[in-house]
Amino acid sequence: TVKPSNNTKTIKDPMDAFRVVKYPLTTDMAMKKIEENNTLTFIVDSHANKTQIKKAIRKLYQVKTAKVNTLIRPDGLKKAYV
């Protein structure tokens, strides 16, 4: 029998940037935040934390994030203000 490898480098990160950030939000309120506060709004994975969201935005969009605010919407999706 062959034992599975215990090398941690072979295990991929299950929370890669494309899983963390699902899609940008383009509602009227989100557009207002973009114009007035220079803030982008995204729907993100509900298990992602703020550090993972920050790294994913940096990787996908090449922008520096000052801070990340998150909230859980009534429909169960997590929204992030970046």
CYANA upper distance limits for C-alpha pairs under 8 A (distance plus 0.5 A):
  7 ASN  CA     11 ILE  CA      8.17
 15 MET  CA     19 ARG  CA      6.32
 15 MET  CA     20 VAL  CA      6.55
 15 MET  CA     48 ALA  CA      8.10
 15 MET  CA     52 GLN  CA      8.38
 16 ASP  CA     20 VAL  CA      6.80
 16 ASP  CA     56 ALA  CA      7.89
 17 ALA  CA     21 VAL  CA      6.76
 17 ALA  CA     53 ILE  CA      8.40
 17 ALA  CA     55 LYS  CA      8.06
 17 ALA  CA     56 ALA  CA      4.88
 17 ALA  CA     57 ILE  CA      7.99
 17 ALA  CA     59 LYS  CA      7.50
 17 ALA  CA     60 LEU  CA      7.45
 18 PHE  CA     22 LYS  CA      7.29
 18 PHE  CA     56 ALA  CA      8.01
 19 ARG  CA     45 ASP  CA      7.26
 20 VAL  CA     44 VAL  CA      6.01
 20 VAL  CA     45 ASP  CA      5.52
 20 VAL  CA     48 ALA  CA      6.61
 20 VAL  CA     52 GLN  CA      7.68
 20 VAL  CA     53 ILE  CA      6.85
 20 VAL  CA     56 ALA  CA      7.18
 21 VAL  CA     42 PHE  CA      7.38
 21 VAL  CA     43 ILE  CA      6.98
 21 VAL  CA     44 VAL  CA      5.02
 21 VAL  CA     45 ASP  CA      6.92
 21 VAL  CA     53 ILE  CA      7.51
 21 VAL  CA     56 ALA  CA      7.35
 21 VAL  CA     57 ILE  CA      8.04
 22 LYS  CA     42 PHE  CA      7.81
 22 LYS  CA     43 ILE  CA      6.15
 22 LYS  CA     44 VAL  CA      5.66
 22 LYS  CA     45 ASP  CA      7.23
 23 TYR  CA     42 PHE  CA      6.29
 23 TYR  CA     43 ILE  CA      6.02
 23 TYR  CA     44 VAL  CA      7.68
 24 PRO  CA     40 LEU  CA      8.23
 24 PRO  CA     41 THR  CA      6.44
 24 PRO  CA     42 PHE  CA      4.69
 24 PRO  CA     43 ILE  CA      6.60
 25 LEU  CA     30 ALA  CA      6.97
 25 LEU  CA     41 THR  CA      5.97
 25 LEU  CA     42 PHE  CA      5.68
 25 LEU  CA     43 ILE  CA      6.96
 26 THR  CA     30 ALA  CA      6.23
 26 THR  CA     31 MET  CA      6.77
 26 THR  CA     41 THR  CA      8.32
 27 THR  CA     31 MET  CA      6.72
 28 ASP  CA     32 LYS  CA      6.72
 29 MET  CA     33 LYS  CA      6.79
 30 ALA  CA     34 ILE  CA      6.80
 30 ALA  CA     40 LEU  CA      7.72
 30 ALA  CA     41 THR  CA      6.55
 31 MET  CA     35 GLU  CA      6.81
 32 LYS  CA     36 GLU  CA      6.49
 32 LYS  CA     37 ASN  CA      8.42
 33 LYS  CA     37 ASN  CA      5.65
 33 LYS  CA     38 ASN  CA      6.90
 33 LYS  CA     39 THR  CA      6.00
 33 LYS  CA     40 LEU  CA      7.68
 34 ILE  CA     38 ASN  CA      5.10
 34 ILE  CA     39 THR  CA      5.30
 34 ILE  CA     40 LEU  CA      6.27
 35 GLU  CA     39 THR  CA      8.35
 39 THR  CA     81 TYR  CA      6.84
 39 THR  CA     82 VAL  CA      6.06
 40 LEU  CA     81 TYR  CA      6.30
 40 LEU  CA     82 VAL  CA      5.68
 41 THR  CA     79 LYS  CA      7.52
 41 THR  CA     80 ALA  CA      6.20
 41 THR  CA     81 TYR  CA      5.18
 41 THR  CA     82 VAL  CA      6.76
 42 PHE  CA     79 LYS  CA      6.26
 42 PHE  CA     80 ALA  CA      5.75
 42 PHE  CA     81 TYR  CA      7.15
 42 PHE  CA     82 VAL  CA      8.36
 43 ILE  CA     77 LEU  CA      7.40
 43 ILE  CA     78 LYS  CA      6.32
 43 ILE  CA     79 LYS  CA      5.13
 43 ILE  CA     80 ALA  CA      6.77
 44 VAL  CA     48 ALA  CA      7.70
 44 VAL  CA     53 ILE  CA      8.11
 44 VAL  CA     77 LEU  CA      7.96
 44 VAL  CA     78 LYS  CA      6.06
 44 VAL  CA     79 LYS  CA      6.52
 44 VAL  CA     80 ALA  CA      7.16
 45 ASP  CA     77 LEU  CA      8.12
 45 ASP  CA     78 LYS  CA      6.98
 46 SER  CA     72 ILE  CA      8.41
 46 SER  CA     77 LEU  CA      6.87
 46 SER  CA     78 LYS  CA      5.70
 48 ALA  CA     52 GLN  CA      6.54
 48 ALA  CA     53 ILE  CA      7.08
 49 ASN  CA     53 ILE  CA      6.82
 50 LYS  CA     54 LYS  CA      6.59
 50 LYS  CA     68 VAL  CA      6.61
 50 LYS  CA     69 ASN  CA      8.09
 50 LYS  CA     70 THR  CA      8.01
 51 THR  CA     55 LYS  CA      6.76
 52 GLN  CA     56 ALA  CA      6.59
 53 ILE  CA     57 ILE  CA      6.67
 53 ILE  CA     68 VAL  CA      8.21
 54 LYS  CA     58 ARG  CA      6.73
 54 LYS  CA     65 THR  CA      7.01
 54 LYS  CA     67 LYS  CA      8.41
 54 LYS  CA     68 VAL  CA      7.38
 54 LYS  CA     82 VAL  CA      8.31
 55 LYS  CA     59 LYS  CA      6.65
 56 ALA  CA     60 LEU  CA      6.51
 57 ILE  CA     61 TYR  CA      6.11
 57 ILE  CA     62 GLN  CA      7.58
 57 ILE  CA     63 VAL  CA      7.47
 57 ILE  CA     65 THR  CA      8.31
 58 ARG  CA     62 GLN  CA      5.29
 58 ARG  CA     63 VAL  CA      5.74
 58 ARG  CA     64 LYS  CA      6.60
 58 ARG  CA     65 THR  CA      7.84
 65 THR  CA     82 VAL  CA      6.78
 66 ALA  CA     82 VAL  CA      8.00
 67 LYS  CA     82 VAL  CA      6.68
 68 VAL  CA     80 ALA  CA      7.06
 68 VAL  CA     81 TYR  CA      6.19
 68 VAL  CA     82 VAL  CA      5.29
 69 ASN  CA     80 ALA  CA      6.11
 69 ASN  CA     81 TYR  CA      5.55
 69 ASN  CA     82 VAL  CA      7.16
 70 THR  CA     78 LYS  CA      7.35
 70 THR  CA     79 LYS  CA      6.08
 70 THR  CA     80 ALA  CA      4.87
 70 THR  CA     81 TYR  CA      6.73
 71 LEU  CA     78 LYS  CA      6.22
 71 LEU  CA     79 LYS  CA      5.90
 71 LEU  CA     80 ALA  CA      7.13
 72 ILE  CA     76 GLY  CA      6.54
 72 ILE  CA     77 LEU  CA      6.25
 72 ILE  CA     78 LYS  CA      4.94
 72 ILE  CA     79 LYS  CA      6.69
 73 ARG  CA     77 LEU  CA      5.89
 73 ARG  CA     78 LYS  CA      6.54
 73 ARG  CA     79 LYS  CA      7.35
